[in-house]
C-alpha cells in the first residue's frame, strides 16, 4: 500500500525521538502519564513549600512548558508504560517500555532500543486481535500496521483494556483528524435515491460521532457541520465507485436521522485512511452494541427512551408522566432502571440518552421503518 509516501522523521521536524523519550523519562515517574505526574508533584509541593515560593515555581514551570511547545512544534499527547512486540520482532518476545505519541509519530522505547513510527506510515489499527504468536502474553491489545521504506511491519501493544482503548482512540484521531473528504449527504432517504452532489469537507473524530466540517458552505440545511452519531449507525459497507474519473473506495453509512433512515457516502482520496476510518467505525459500533447486548428494556422503558429521543432539547419542558400516560412514581422507577442500565445520563428529569440509549432507540426506529 503506497498511496502516501512515508519518510522517517528527520531532525528538522523538531526534537528527535531520543530527545522526546529522555525528556518524558525525566518528567514522568515510571507507570504514570504526564498529567498525573505534574498533579502529584504539585500536591507534594503544596505540603512542603511556602505558598509564595510554590506559586513562583509553578509560574516558571508553566512558562517553560509553553516555550517548549512553541519552540519544537511537537508535544507529547500519549505517554504510558506497556508491554509490546515492536517492528515485527521475529522472537515475538514482548518487552516492557514506554509508549509515547505526538501528532507526528508513535515511539516505543525501552532502555536499549527505540522504534519510531511516523503517523503517516500507519495503514492499519486493529484492537483486540491478538496474533497467535503473542496471545499467551497479552490480555488486550492494539495491533498497528505501518510501512518503513517499502516494507510492511507490525507492532503489538498490550495492557489493561481501559488504557489500550483510550490510547487507540487517540491514535485513530492522530491518523485521521484533519483529513480531506468528499461527502454525499443525504445520498438516500429510506429507499429513495437522491441526486445530491458530492461536497468537499474536513474530517474530525469524536467518541460519539464523526464530524465533517464544511469547506465550501454548509452540508446541512441548518448551516451546521454534518455529523454522524455513531450510536445511530445501522449498517455500513465499503464500495468501489468512480469519483473524479478514478476508482475510489466509498464508505456508505446507513444511520437514523430525525426518525428517518438516511444513507451518507464518504470518500477519502487515501485508501490507507479509508481502511482506517472503516476500522474506527467498526470498533466504536462494536463497543456501543456490546454494551447493550445483554440489556433487556421493558415496553415502558422503551417508551421513555423514545420520548426523550423525540423531545431532544425540549425534554426539560415536557411533562413526561402526562405524555406517557403513567403515574409519576412509575416514571421515576423507569428512569432509575434506565440509568442503572446506562441508557440515560441521570435517573431524574431532565436527562439525555447515552450512546447506548440512542442505539436502542435507533434499532427500534429502524424496525418500525422496515
FIVEXPA-585614 format. One record per atom (N, C-alpha, C): residue number from 1; residue in one letter; x, y, z. Coordinates in steps of 0.2 Angstrom, whole numbers. Layout:
> resi resn xx yy zz
> NUM a X Y Z
...
//
This chain:
> resi resn xx yy zz
> 1 x 4 -6 0
> 1 x 0 0 0
> 1 x 4 6 0
> 2 x 5 10 -6
> 2 x 10 15 -6
> 2 x 6 22 -9
> 3 x 0 23 -6
> 3 x -4 28 -9
> 3 x -1 35 -6
> 4 x 3 35 0
> 4 x 6 41 3
> 4 x 13 39 4
> 5 x 17 43 2
> 5 x 25 42 3
> 5 x 26 43 11
> 6 x 30 39 13
> 6 x 32 39 20
> 6 x 39 40 21
> 7 x 42 45 25
> 7 x 49 45 26
> 7 x 50 46 34
> 8 x 55 43 36
> 8 x 57 43 43
> 8 x 58 50 45
> 9 x 56 53 51
> 9 x 57 59 54
> 9 x 64 61 54
> 10 x 65 67 52
> 10 x 72 70 52
> 10 x 73 75 57
> 11 x 79 77 59
> 11 x 80 82 65
> 11 x 77 89 63
> 12 x 75 91 57
> 12 x 72 97 56
> 12 x 65 98 57
> 13 x 62 92 60
> 13 x 55 92 61
> 13 x 53 94 68
> 14 x 59 95 72
> 14 x 58 97 79
> 14 x 62 92 83
> 15 x 61 91 90
> 15 x 65 87 94
> 15 x 66 80 91
> 16 x 71 77 92
> 16 x 72 70 90
> 16 x 68 65 94
> 17 x 68 59 91
> 17 x 64 54 95
> 17 x 68 52 102
> 18 x 75 52 102
> 18 x 78 51 108
> 18 x 77 57 113
> 19 x 77 63 110
> 19 x 76 69 115
> 19 x 69 68 118
> 20 x 64 66 114
> 20 x 57 66 117
> 20 x 57 61 122
> 21 x 60 55 121
> 21 x 60 50 126
> 21 x 63 52 132
> 22 x 69 55 132
> 22 x 73 57 138
> 22 x 69 62 142
> 23 x 66 67 138
> 23 x 63 72 142
> 23 x 57 69 145
> 24 x 53 64 142
> 24 x 47 61 145
> 24 x 50 57 151
> 25 x 55 54 151
> 25 x 58 50 157
> 25 x 59 55 162
> 26 x 63 60 161
> 26 x 65 65 166
> 26 x 59 68 169
> 27 x 53 69 165
> 27 x 47 72 168
> 27 x 42 68 171
> 28 x 42 62 170
> 28 x 37 57 172
> 28 x 39 51 176
> 29 x 36 50 181
> 29 x 38 44 185
> 29 x 36 37 181
> 30 x 39 32 183
> 30 x 38 25 180
> 30 x 30 24 181
> 31 x 27 22 175
> 31 x 20 20 176
> 31 x 15 25 176
> 32 x 17 32 175
> 32 x 12 37 175
> 32 x 12 41 169
> 33 x 7 45 168
> 33 x 7 49 162
> 33 x 9 56 164
> 34 x 10 61 159
> 34 x 12 67 161
> 34 x 8 71 165
> 35 x 1 71 164
> 35 x -4 75 168
> 35 x -4 72 175
> 36 x -4 66 176
> 36 x -4 63 183
> 36 x 3 65 187
> 37 x 8 65 183
> 37 x 15 66 186
> 37 x 15 74 189
> 38 x 13 78 185
> 38 x 13 85 187
> 38 x 8 87 192
> 39 x 2 83 192
> 39 x -3 84 198
> 39 x 0 82 204
> 40 x 4 76 204
> 40 x 7 73 210
> 40 x 12 78 213
> 41 x 16 80 208
> 41 x 22 85 211
> 41 x 19 91 214
> 42 x 13 94 211
> 42 x 10 100 213
> 42 x 8 99 220
> 43 x 5 93 221
> 43 x 2 91 228
> 43 x 7 91 233
> 44 x 13 87 231
> 44 x 19 87 236
> 44 x 22 94 238
> 45 x 22 98 233
> 45 x 25 105 234
> 45 x 20 108 239
> 46 x 14 107 238
> 46 x 9 111 242
> 46 x 10 109 249
> 47 x 12 103 251
> 47 x 13 101 258
> 47 x 20 103 260
> 48 x 25 105 256
> 48 x 32 106 258
> 48 x 34 113 257
> 49 x 31 117 253
> 49 x 34 123 251
> 49 x 29 129 253
> 50 x 32 135 255
> 50 x 28 141 256
> 50 x 24 143 250
> 51 x 18 146 251
> 51 x 13 147 246
> 51 x 17 152 241
> 52 x 20 157 243
> 52 x 23 162 238
> 52 x 29 158 234
> 53 x 33 154 237
> 53 x 38 150 233
> 53 x 35 145 228
> 54 x 29 142 230
> 54 x 26 137 226
> 54 x 23 140 220
> 55 x 20 146 221
> 55 x 17 150 215
> 55 x 22 152 210
> 56 x 28 154 213
> 56 x 33 157 209
> 56 x 36 151 205
> 57 x 37 145 208
> 57 x 39 139 204
> 57 x 34 137 199
> 58 x 28 137 200
> 58 x 23 135 196
> 58 x 22 139 190
> 59 x 23 146 191
> 59 x 23 150 185
> 59 x 29 149 181
> 60 x 35 148 184
> 60 x 41 147 180
> 60 x 40 140 176
> 61 x 38 135 179
> 61 x 37 129 175
> 61 x 32 129 170
> 62 x 26 133 171
> 62 x 21 134 166
> 62 x 24 138 160
> 63 x 28 143 161
> 63 x 31 146 156
> 63 x 36 142 152
> 64 x 40 138 155
> 64 x 45 133 152
> 64 x 41 128 147
> 65 x 35 126 150
> 65 x 31 121 146
> 65 x 28 124 140
> 66 x 26 130 140
> 66 x 23 134 135
> 66 x 29 136 129
> 67 x 35 138 132
> 67 x 40 139 127
> 67 x 42 133 124
> 68 x 42 127 127
> 68 x 44 121 124
> 68 x 39 119 119
> 69 x 33 120 120
> 69 x 28 118 114
> 69 x 29 122 108
> 70 x 30 129 110
> 70 x 31 133 104
> 70 x 37 132 100
> 71 x 43 131 104
> 71 x 49 130 101
> 71 x 50 124 96
> 72 x 47 118 98
> 72 x 49 112 94
> 72 x 43 110 90
> 73 x 37 113 91
> 73 x 31 112 87
> 73 x 28 104 88
> 74 x 31 101 93
> 74 x 29 94 93
> 74 x 28 92 101
> 75 x 22 91 103
> 75 x 21 90 110
> 75 x 19 83 111
> 76 x 20 80 117
> 76 x 18 73 118
> 76 x 11 73 120
> 77 x 7 69 117
> 77 x -1 68 119
> 77 x -2 61 122
> 78 x 3 56 121
> 78 x 2 50 125
> 78 x 8 48 128
> 79 x 8 45 134
> 79 x 14 43 137
> 79 x 12 38 143
> 80 x 13 32 142
> 80 x 12 27 147
> 80 x 16 21 146
> 81 x 17 17 151
> 81 x 21 11 151
> 81 x 17 5 149
> 82 x 20 1 144
> 82 x 16 -5 142
> 82 x 21 -11 140
> 83 x 18 -17 138
> 83 x 22 -22 135
> 83 x 21 -22 128
> 84 x 26 -23 124
> 84 x 25 -23 116
> 84 x 30 -27 113
> 85 x 28 -29 107
> 85 x 32 -33 102
> 85 x 33 -28 96
> 86 x 39 -25 95
> 86 x 39 -19 91
> 86 x 43 -21 84
> 87 x 40 -18 79
> 87 x 43 -19 72
> 87 x 44 -26 69
> 88 x 39 -30 71
> 88 x 39 -37 68
> 88 x 45 -41 71
> 89 x 46 -40 77
> 89 x 52 -44 80
> 89 x 51 -51 79
> 90 x 56 -55 76
> 90 x 55 -62 75
> 90 x 55 -66 81
> 91 x 57 -64 87
> 91 x 57 -68 93
> 91 x 50 -68 96
> 92 x 46 -63 94
> 92 x 39 -62 97
> 92 x 40 -62 105
> 93 x 45 -60 108
> 93 x 46 -59 115
> 93 x 44 -52 117
> 94 x 38 -51 120
> 94 x 36 -44 122
> 94 x 42 -41 127
> 95 x 42 -35 127
> 95 x 47 -31 131
> 95 x 43 -25 134
> 96 x 45 -23 140
> 96 x 41 -18 144
> 96 x 45 -11 142
> 97 x 41 -6 141
> 97 x 44 0 139
> 97 x 39 6 139
> 98 x 41 11 136
> 98 x 37 17 136
> 98 x 34 18 129
> 99 x 27 20 129
> 99 x 24 21 123
> 99 x 22 29 123
> 100 x 25 32 118
> 100 x 24 39 118
> 100 x 21 41 111
> 101 x 17 46 110
> 101 x 15 48 104
> 101 x 14 56 104
> 102 x 16 59 98
> 102 x 15 66 96
> 102 x 10 66 90
> 103 x 8 71 88
> 103 x 4 72 82
> 103 x 8 69 76
> 104 x 15 68 76
> 104 x 18 66 70
> 104 x 21 59 71
> 105 x 22 56 76
> 105 x 24 49 77
> 105 x 23 46 83
> 106 x 23 39 83
> 106 x 22 35 88
> 106 x 29 32 90
> 107 x 31 32 96
> 107 x 38 30 98
> 107 x 37 24 104
> 108 x 40 18 103
> 108 x 41 13 108
> 108 x 48 13 110
> 109 x 49 14 116
> 109 x 56 15 119
> 109 x 57 10 125
> 110 x 63 7 125
> 110 x 65 3 131
> 110 x 72 6 133
> 111 x 75 3 138
> 111 x 81 6 140
> 111 x 87 5 135
> 112 x 86 0 130
> 112 x 91 0 125
> 112 x 89 -1 118
> 113 x 83 1 116
> 113 x 80 1 109
> 113 x 75 6 109
> 114 x 73 8 102
> 114 x 68 13 101
> 114 x 65 12 94
> 115 x 59 11 93
> 115 x 55 11 87
> 115 x 51 17 86
> 116 x 53 20 80
> 116 x 50 27 78
> 116 x 45 26 72
> 117 x 39 27 73
> 117 x 34 25 68
> 117 x 30 32 66
> 118 x 32 34 60
> 118 x 28 40 58
> 118 x 21 39 57
> 119 x 17 44 60
> 119 x 9 43 60
> 119 x 7 42 52
> 120 x 10 45 48
> 120 x 8 45 41
> 120 x 10 38 38
> 121 x 14 34 41
> 121 x 15 27 39
> 121 x 11 22 41
> 122 x 6 24 45
> 122 x 1 19 48
> 122 x -4 17 43
> 123 x -5 11 42
> 123 x -10 9 37
> 123 x -16 4 40
> 124 x -15 2 46
> 124 x -20 -2 50
> 124 x -19 -1 57
> 125 x -25 -1 60
> 125 x -26 -1 68
> 125 x -31 -6 70
> 126 x -29 -12 73
> 126 x -34 -17 75
> 126 x -34 -18 82
> 127 x -39 -18 85
> 127 x -40 -18 93
> 127 x -42 -25 94
> 128 x -39 -28 100
> 128 x -42 -34 102
> 128 x -40 -41 98
> 129 x -37 -40 92
> 129 x -35 -45 88
> 129 x -28 -47 90
> 130 x -27 -52 94
> 130 x -20 -54 96
> 130 x -17 -59 92
> 131 x -12 -58 88
> 131 x -9 -63 84
> 131 x -7 -70 88
> 132 x -8 -75 85
> 132 x -7 -82 89
> 132 x 0 -82 92
> 133 x 5 -79 89
> 133 x 12 -79 91
> 133 x 13 -76 98
> 134 x 8 -71 100
> 134 x 9 -67 106
> 134 x 3 -68 110
> 135 x -2 -72 109
> 135 x -8 -72 113
> 135 x -7 -74 120
> 136 x -2 -78 121
> 136 x -1 -80 128
> 136 x 2 -75 132
> 137 x 4 -69 129
> 137 x 7 -64 133
> 137 x 3 -58 135
> 138 x -3 -57 131
> 138 x -7 -51 132
> 138 x -14 -53 133
> 139 x -17 -49 137
> 139 x -25 -49 138
> 139 x -28 -45 133
> 140 x -26 -39 132
> 140 x -30 -34 127
> 140 x -24 -30 124
> 141 x -25 -30 117
> 141 x -20 -27 113
> 141 x -23 -22 108
> 142 x -18 -18 105
> 142 x -19 -15 99
> 142 x -14 -17 94
> 143 x -15 -19 88
> 143 x -10 -20 83
> 143 x -10 -15 78
> 144 x -4 -12 77
> 144 x -3 -6 72
> 144 x 1 -9 66
> 145 x -1 -8 60
> 145 x 2 -10 54
> 145 x 5 -3 51
> 146 x 11 -3 49
> 146 x 14 3 46
> 146 x 20 1 41
> 147 x 22 6 37
> 147 x 27 5 32
> 147 x 33 9 33
> 148 x 39 5 33
> 148 x 45 9 33
> 148 x 49 7 27
> 149 x 50 12 23
> 149 x 53 11 16
> 149 x 47 8 12
> 150 x 48 2 10
> 150 x 43 -2 6
> 150 x 41 -8 10
> 151 x 43 -9 16
> 151 x 42 -15 20
> 151 x 36 -14 25
> 152 x 31 -18 25
> 152 x 26 -18 30
> 152 x 29 -21 36
> 153 x 27 -18 42
> 153 x 29 -20 48
> 153 x 23 -20 53
> 154 x 23 -23 58
> 154 x 18 -24 63
> 154 x 21 -23 70
> 155 x 17 -19 75
> 155 x 19 -19 82
> 155 x 13 -21 86
> 156 x 13 -24 91
> 156 x 8 -26 95
> 156 x 9 -23 102
> 157 x 4 -19 105
> 157 x 5 -16 111
> 157 x -1 -19 116
> 158 x 1 -21 122
> 158 x -4 -24 126
> 158 x -4 -21 133
> 159 x -10 -21 136
> 159 x -11 -18 143
> 159 x -18 -19 145
> 160 x -20 -16 150
> 160 x -26 -16 153
> 160 x -31 -13 148
> 161 x -37 -16 148
> 161 x -42 -14 142
> 161 x -43 -6 142
> 162 x -44 -3 148
> 162 x -46 4 148
> 162 x -40 8 145
> 163 x -34 7 147
> 163 x -28 10 144
> 163 x -28 9 137
> 164 x -28 3 134
> 164 x -27 2 127
> 164 x -33 5 123
> 165 x -39 5 126
> 165 x -45 8 122
> 165 x -44 16 122
> 166 x -41 19 127
> 166 x -40 26 127
> 166 x -35 28 122
> 167 x -29 24 122
> 167 x -24 25 118
> 167 x -26 24 110
> 168 x -30 19 109
> 168 x -32 18 102
> 168 x -36 24 99
> 169 x -41 26 103
> 169 x -45 32 101
> 169 x -40 38 99
> 170 x -35 39 103
> 170 x -31 45 102
> 170 x -27 43 95
> 171 x -25 37 94
> 171 x -21 35 89
> 171 x -25 36 82
> 172 x -32 34 82
> 172 x -36 35 77
> 172 x -37 42 75
> 173 x -37 46 80
> 173 x -38 54 79
> 173 x -32 57 76
> 174 x -26 54 78
> 174 x -20 57 76
> 174 x -19 55 68
> 175 x -21 49 66
> 175 x -21 47 59
> 175 x -26 51 55
> 176 x -32 52 57
> 176 x -37 54 53
> 176 x -40 61 54
> 177 x -39 64 60
> 177 x -41 71 60
> 177 x -38 76 56
> 178 x -42 80 52
> 178 x -39 85 48
> 178 x -39 82 41
> 179 x -41 76 39
> 179 x -41 73 33
> 179 x -46 77 28
> 180 x -45 77 22
> 180 x -50 80 17
> 180 x -54 74 14
> 181 x -61 76 14
> 181 x -65 70 12
> 181 x -70 73 7
> 182 x -73 69 3
> 182 x -79 70 -1
> 182 x -85 67 2
> 183 x -90 71 3
> 183 x -96 69 6
> 183 x -103 70 2
> 184 x -107 64 2
> 184 x -113 65 -1
> 184 x -118 64 4
> 185 x -122 69 6
> 185 x -127 68 11
> 185 x -133 73 10
> 186 x -139 70 10
> 186 x -140 63 10
> 186 x -140 60 3
> 187 x -137 54 3
> 187 x -137 50 -4
> 187 x -143 47 -5
> 188 x -146 44 1
> 188 x -153 41 1
> 188 x -157 43 7
> 189 x -163 43 6
> 189 x -168 44 12
> 189 x -172 38 11
> 190 x -172 33 16
> 190 x -175 27 15
> 190 x -173 23 9
> 191 x -177 21 5
> 191 x -175 18 -1
> 191 x -175 23 -7
> 192 x -176 29 -6
> 192 x -176 34 -12
> 192 x -169 37 -13
> 193 x -167 36 -19
> 193 x -160 38 -21
> 193 x -161 46 -23
> 194 x -156 50 -20
> 194 x -157 57 -21
> 194 x -151 59 -26
> 195 x -152 65 -29
> 195 x -147 67 -33
> 195 x -143 73 -30
> 196 x -140 71 -24
> 196 x -136 76 -20
> 196 x -129 76 -22
> 197 x -126 82 -24
> 197 x -119 82 -26
> 197 x -114 81 -21
> 198 x -108 78 -22
> 198 x -103 77 -18
> 198 x -100 84 -16
> 199 x -98 85 -9
> 199 x -96 91 -7
> 199 x -89 90 -3
> 200 x -84 94 -4
> 200 x -78 94 0
> 200 x -79 95 7
> 201 x -76 92 11
> 201 x -76 93 18
> 201 x -70 91 22
> 202 x -70 93 28
> 202 x -65 90 33
> 202 x -67 84 36
> 203 x -63 82 41
> 203 x -65 76 45
> 203 x -62 76 52
> 204 x -67 75 57
> 204 x -64 75 64
> 204 x -68 70 68
> 205 x -64 66 72
> 205 x -67 60 76
> 205 x -68 62 83
> 206 x -74 61 85
> 206 x -75 61 92
> 206 x -77 54 94
> 207 x -78 52 101
> 207 x -80 46 103
> 207 x -87 44 100
> 208 x -92 49 101
> 208 x -99 48 99
> 208 x -100 49 92
> 209 x -96 53 88
> 209 x -98 55 82
> 209 x -92 56 77
> 210 x -93 56 71
> 210 x -88 58 66
> 210 x -91 64 63
> 211 x -87 70 63
> 211 x -90 76 61
> 211 x -86 78 54
> 212 x -90 82 50
> 212 x -87 84 43
> 212 x -88 91 43
> 213 x -83 95 45
> 213 x -83 102 45
> 213 x -84 104 37
> 214 x -88 109 36
> 214 x -89 111 29
> 214 x -83 116 26
> 215 x -81 114 20
> 215 x -75 118 17
> 215 x -78 123 13
> 216 x -84 122 10
> 216 x -87 126 5
> 216 x -94 127 6
> 217 x -96 130 11
> 217 x -104 130 13
> 217 x -106 125 17
> 218 x -112 125 20
> 218 x -114 120 25
> 218 x -116 114 21
> 219 x -115 108 25
> 219 x -118 102 22
> 219 x -125 100 24
> 220 x -127 104 29
> 220 x -134 103 31
> 220 x -139 109 30
> 221 x -145 108 30
> 221 x -150 113 29
> 221 x -150 119 34
> 222 x -147 117 40
> 222 x -147 122 46
> 222 x -141 125 46
> 223 x -136 124 42
> 223 x -130 128 41
> 223 x -125 125 46
> 224 x -126 119 49
> 224 x -121 117 54
> 224 x -117 111 51
> 225 x -111 110 53
> 225 x -107 104 51
> 225 x -111 98 51
> 226 x -110 94 46
> 226 x -114 87 46
> 226 x -110 82 50
> 227 x -113 79 54
> 227 x -110 74 58
> 227 x -114 67 59
> 228 x -111 62 59
> 228 x -114 55 60
> 228 x -114 53 67
> 229 x -119 53 71
> 229 x -120 50 78
> 229 x -118 42 77
> 230 x -113 40 80
> 230 x -111 33 79
> 230 x -116 28 82
> 231 x -120 31 87
> 231 x -125 27 90
> 231 x -131 26 86
> 232 x -131 30 80
> 232 x -137 30 76
> 232 x -135 25 70
> 233 x -129 23 69
> 233 x -127 19 63
> 233 x -131 12 63
> 234 x -134 10 58
> 234 x -137 4 57
> 234 x -133 -1 53
> 235 x -130 1 48
> 235 x -126 -3 43
> 235 x -121 1 39
> 236 x -115 -2 38
> 236 x -111 2 34
> 236 x -107 -3 30
> 237 x -105 -1 24
> 237 x -101 -5 19
> 237 x -96 -1 15
> 238 x -90 -4 13
> 238 x -86 0 9
> 238 x -87 -3 2
> 239 x -88 2 -3
> 239 x -89 1 -10
> 239 x -84 4 -14
> 240 x -83 1 -20
> 240 x -79 5 -25
> 240 x -83 8 -30
> 241 x -81 15 -31
> 241 x -85 19 -35
> 241 x -80 23 -39
> 242 x -83 26 -45
> 242 x -79 31 -49
> 242 x -80 38 -46
> 243 x -75 41 -44
> 243 x -75 48 -41
> 243 x -70 52 -44
> 244 x -72 57 -48
> 244 x -67 62 -51
> 244 x -63 58 -56
> 245 x -67 53 -60
> 245 x -64 49 -65
> 245 x -58 44 -63
> 246 x -58 42 -57
> 246 x -54 37 -54
> 246 x -58 33 -49
> 247 x -55 27 -49
> 247 x -58 22 -44
> 247 x -56 23 -37
> 248 x -61 24 -33
> 248 x -60 25 -26
> 248 x -65 21 -22
> 249 x -62 20 -15
> 249 x -67 17 -10
> 249 x -71 22 -7
> 250 x -78 20 -7
> 250 x -83 25 -4
> 250 x -86 21 2
> 251 x -86 24 8
> 251 x -89 22 14
> 251 x -97 24 14
> 252 x -101 19 13
> 252 x -108 20 13
> 252 x -111 18 20
> 253 x -114 23 23
> 253 x -116 23 30
> 253 x -124 24 31
> 254 x -127 19 33
> 254 x -135 20 35
> 254 x -135 22 42
> 255 x -139 27 43
> 255 x -140 29 50
> 255 x -146 33 51
> 256 x -149 33 57
> 256 x -155 36 59
> 256 x -155 43 60
> 257 x -158 47 57
> 257 x -158 55 57
> 257 x -165 57 58
> 258 x -167 60 63
> 258 x -174 63 64
> 258 x -179 58 63
> 259 x -178 52 65
> 259 x -183 46 64
> 259 x -183 43 57
> 260 x -178 45 53
> 260 x -178 43 46
> 260 x -172 39 45
> 261 x -172 34 41
> 261 x -166 30 39
> 261 x -162 34 33
> 262 x -156 36 34
> 262 x -153 40 29
> 262 x -146 37 28
> 263 x -144 37 21
> 263 x -138 34 19
> 263 x -133 40 17
> 264 x -127 40 20
> 264 x -122 45 18
> 264 x -116 42 15
> 265 x -113 45 10
> 265 x -107 42 7
> 265 x -101 46 8
> 266 x -96 43 11
> 266 x -89 47 12
> 266 x -84 44 8
> 267 x -80 48 5
> 267 x -74 46 2
> 267 x -68 50 3
> 268 x -62 46 5
> 268 x -56 49 6
> 268 x -51 47 0
> 269 x -47 52 -2
> 269 x -43 50 -8
> 269 x -38 45 -6
> 270 x -36 44 0
> 270 x -31 39 3
> 270 x -35 33 4
> 271 x -33 27 1
> 271 x -36 21 3
> 271 x -33 19 10
> 272 x -27 21 11
> 272 x -25 19 18
> 272 x -30 22 23
> 273 x -31 28 23
> 273 x -36 32 28
> 273 x -43 29 27
> 274 x -45 27 21
> 274 x -52 24 21
> 274 x -52 17 25
> 275 x -47 14 24
> 275 x -46 7 28
> 275 x -47 9 36
> 276 x -43 14 38
> 276 x -43 15 45
> 276 x -49 18 47
> 277 x -53 22 43
> 277 x -59 25 45
> 277 x -64 19 46
> 278 x -64 15 41
> 278 x -69 9 42
> 278 x -67 5 48
> 279 x -61 4 50
> 279 x -59 1 56
> 279 x -62 5 62
> 280 x -62 11 62
> 280 x -64 15 68
> 280 x -71 14 68
> 281 x -75 15 63
> 281 x -82 14 64
> 281 x -84 7 66
> 282 x -81 2 64
> 282 x -82 -5 66
> 282 x -81 -6 74
> 283 x -75 -3 76
> 283 x -73 -3 83
> 283 x -78 0 87
> 284 x -80 7 86
> 284 x -85 10 90
> 284 x -92 7 90
> 285 x -94 5 84
> 285 x -100 2 83
> 285 x -100 -5 88
> 286 x -95 -8 88
> 286 x -95 -14 92
> 286 x -95 -13 99
> 287 x -91 -8 101
> 287 x -91 -6 108
> 287 x -98 -4 111
> 288 x -102 0 107
> 288 x -108 3 109
> 288 x -113 -3 109
> 289 x -113 -7 104
> 289 x -118 -13 103
> 289 x -116 -18 109
> 290 x -110 -20 110
> 290 x -108 -25 115
> 290 x -111 -22 122
> 291 x -111 -16 123
> 291 x -113 -13 130
> 291 x -121 -14 131
> 292 x -125 -15 125
> 292 x -132 -16 126
> 292 x -134 -23 124
> 293 x -129 -27 123
> 293 x -131 -34 121
> 293 x -135 -38 126
> 294 x -134 -37 132
> 294 x -137 -41 137
> 294 x -143 -37 141
> 295 x -144 -31 138
> 295 x -149 -26 142
> 295 x -156 -28 139
> 296 x -161 -29 143
> 296 x -167 -30 141
> 296 x -172 -24 144
> 297 x -174 -21 139
> 297 x -178 -15 140
> 297 x -186 -17 140
> 298 x -189 -15 145
> 298 x -197 -16 145
> 298 x -200 -11 140
> 299 x -206 -13 139
> 299 x -210 -8 134
> 299 x -211 -1 137
> 300 x -212 -1 144
> 300 x -212 5 147
> 300 x -206 9 147
> 301 x -200 6 148
> 301 x -193 9 147
> 301 x -192 11 140
> 302 x -194 7 135
> 302 x -193 9 128
> 302 x -197 16 127
> 303 x -203 16 129
> 303 x -207 22 128
> 303 x -204 28 131
> 304 x -201 27 137
> 304 x -197 33 140
> 304 x -191 35 135
> 305 x -187 30 133
> 305 x -182 32 129
> 305 x -184 35 122
> 306 x -189 33 119
> 306 x -192 36 113
> 306 x -194 43 114
> 307 x -197 44 120
> 307 x -200 50 122
> 307 x -194 55 123
> 308 x -189 53 126
> 308 x -183 58 127
> 308 x -179 59 121
> 309 x -179 54 117
> 309 x -176 55 110
> 309 x -180 60 106
> 310 x -186 59 106
> 310 x -190 64 102
> 310 x -191 71 104
> 311 x -190 72 111
> 311 x -191 78 114
> 311 x -184 82 113
> 312 x -179 79 113
> 312 x -172 82 112
> 312 x -171 88 117
> 313 x -169 94 114
> 313 x -168 99 119
> 313 x -174 102 122
> 314 x -180 100 120
> 314 x -186 102 124
> 314 x -188 97 129
> 315 x -184 92 131
> 315 x -186 87 136
> 315 x -187 91 143
> 316 x -184 96 144
> 316 x -185 99 151
> 316 x -191 102 151
> 317 x -195 104 146
> 317 x -201 107 146
> 317 x -207 102 145
> 318 x -206 96 144
> 318 x -211 91 143
> 318 x -213 88 150
> 319 x -219 87 151
> 319 x -222 83 156
> 319 x -222 76 154
> 320 x -217 72 156
> 320 x -217 65 153
> 320 x -222 60 156
> 321 x -224 61 162
> 321 x -229 57 165
> 321 x -235 58 161
> 322 x -237 64 160
> 322 x -243 65 156
> 322 x -242 63 149
> 323 x -237 64 146
> 323 x -235 62 139
> 323 x -236 54 138
> 324 x -234 50 143
> 324 x -234 43 143
> 324 x -240 40 146
> 325 x -244 44 149
> 325 x -250 42 152
> 325 x -249 37 158
> 326 x -244 39 162
> 326 x -242 35 168
> 326 x -241 39 174
> 327 x -242 36 180
> 327 x -241 40 186
> 327 x -233 42 187
> 328 x -232 47 191
> 328 x -225 50 192
> 328 x -221 44 195
> 329 x -224 40 199
> 329 x -220 35 203
> 329 x -217 30 198
> 330 x -222 28 193
> 330 x -220 23 188
> 330 x -214 26 183
> 331 x -215 32 182
> 331 x -210 35 178
> 331 x -203 36 181
> 332 x -203 37 188
> 332 x -197 38 192
> 332 x -194 31 192
> 333 x -198 26 193
> 333 x -195 19 193
> 333 x -191 17 186
> 334 x -195 19 181
> 334 x -192 18 174
> 334 x -186 22 173
> 335 x -185 28 175
> 335 x -179 32 174
> 335 x -173 29 178
> 336 x -175 27 184
> 336 x -170 24 189
> 336 x -167 17 185
> 337 x -171 13 182
> 337 x -169 7 179
> 337 x -165 9 173
> 338 x -167 13 169
> 338 x -163 15 163
> 338 x -157 18 165
> 339 x -156 22 170
> 339 x -150 24 172
> 339 x -145 19 175
> 340 x -148 14 178
> 340 x -144 8 181
> 340 x -141 4 175
> 341 x -145 4 169
> 341 x -143 0 163
> 341 x -138 5 159
> 342 x -137 11 161
> 342 x -133 16 157
> 342 x -135 18 150
> 343 x -142 18 150
> 343 x -145 20 144
> 343 x -147 28 144
> 344 x -147 31 150
> 344 x -148 38 151
> 344 x -143 41 156
> 345 x -142 47 155
> 345 x -136 50 159
> 345 x -138 51 166
> 346 x -144 52 168
> 346 x -146 53 175
> 346 x -153 50 177
> 347 x -154 49 183
> 347 x -160 45 185
> 347 x -166 49 186
> 348 x -166 56 185
> 348 x -171 60 185
> 348 x -171 65 179
> 349 x -177 68 178
> 349 x -178 73 173
> 349 x -175 80 175
> 350 x -173 84 170
> 350 x -171 82 163
> 350 x -165 78 163
> 351 x -165 74 158
> 351 x -159 69 157
> 351 x -159 68 149
> 352 x -153 65 147
> 352 x -152 64 140
> 352 x -150 56 139
> 353 x -151 54 133
> 353 x -149 47 131
> 353 x -141 46 131
> 354 x -138 41 133
> 354 x -131 39 132
> 354 x -131 36 125
> 355 x -125 35 122
> 355 x -124 32 116
> 355 x -128 25 115
> 356 x -127 22 121
> 356 x -131 15 121
> 356 x -138 16 121
> 357 x -141 21 124
> 357 x -148 23 124
> 357 x -150 25 117
> 358 x -146 29 114
> 358 x -148 31 107
> 358 x -148 25 102
> 359 x -143 20 103
> 359 x -143 14 99
> 359 x -149 10 100
> 360 x -151 9 106
> 360 x -158 5 107
> 360 x -163 8 103
> 361 x -164 15 104
> 361 x -170 18 101
> 361 x -169 18 93
> 362 x -163 19 91
> 362 x -162 19 83
> 362 x -164 12 80
> 363 x -162 7 84
> 363 x -164 0 82
> 363 x -171 -1 82
> 364 x -175 2 86
> 364 x -182 2 87
> 364 x -185 5 81
> 365 x -182 11 79
> 365 x -185 15 74
> 365 x -184 12 67
> 366 x -178 9 67
> 366 x -177 5 60
> 366 x -182 -1 59
> 367 x -183 -4 65
> 367 x -188 -10 64
> 367 x -195 -7 62
> 368 x -197 -1 65
> 368 x -203 2 63
> 368 x -203 4 55
> 369 x -197 7 53
> 369 x -197 9 46
> 369 x -197 4 41
> 370 x -194 -2 43
> 370 x -194 -8 39
> 370 x -201 -11 38
//
